[in-house]
Amino acid sequence: MPSHSLWLNLDRLNSQLLTAEDIGILTDADGTLAEIQDFPELASVPEDIASMLGRLNRLYKLVAVVSGRRAADVQALVGQVELLYLGNHGLERRRGVSTQKTPAGLQAYTAVADAGVELALRLPKAPGLFIENKGSVLAVHYRQCDDPAAIDAAKELTAELAAKFDLRAQHGRKVSEIRPLAADKGLAVLEVAREYGVKQIIYIGDDETDIDAFKALRAASDRHEISSVTIAVLGPESPPGLADNGDYVVESIDEVARFFSWLIDRAAF
């Protein structure tokens, strides 16, 4: 395990948190709380992890789940209604039973819809290649596609359409997304921290979009706007730079659960 293993640095982290005020815990969902599945609807968050998130929400200033899924969908995945959910990489917010779209998400809706029409018309017809329309975000999944040429064409098409409609293309774990420029986990976590008065953020994630959050938090820490701890969840499909951009690393969802248990224990005494 890399030298910045979380488990080799718990004393250092605990010392940082002992002097921290208003701690917020923000975490990605798929690949961090739930194992990646062939189809998004098959994912599930283990009961113990969901329960610990609920308890953490009572012990700390804020607990939020930040996901590329729609806010209502990620809330259903986790099952803890009282948490804050940031869907579509921050373009949606949900707590309780209502979802609010950000102004940036609303402004980009037409461009995303137009890109979606063209994407559906031009995407190669290959088995295992399919579009997930999340409203403000379009995702092309190819985990089940065995046609490298079709996958390459899909990636090129997402990049082309993103440029055409003034959107952003990003490739993740067997998925390519087209989304508004403002759909950025880095922007989202900093905005939430300011709004909720969080002074110390712990952020956990496993994919390219989480690197955006890692970088934004490090830059904000360098500007002395906020303190942060970023934890990369490593695996066989980890994107380049994930470990290097995280302050610490863990190597499985089980280790995320172990960390949540540690956070509960340190707050309870």
Secondary structure, DSSP 8 states (H G I E B T S, - for coil): --TTBGGGSHHHHHHHHHT--SEEEEE-SBTTTB---SSGGG----HHHHHHHHHHHHHSSEEEEE-SS-HHHHHHHH--TTSEEEEGGGTEEEETTEEEE-HHHHHTHHHHHHHHHHHHHHS---TT-EEEE-SS-EEEE-TT---HHHHHHHHHHHHHHHHHTT-EEEE-SSEEEEE-TT--HHHHHHHHHHHHT-SEEEEEE-SHHHHHHHHHHHHHHHTTS-EEEEEEE--TT--TTHHHHSSEEE-SHHHHHHHHHHHHHHHH-
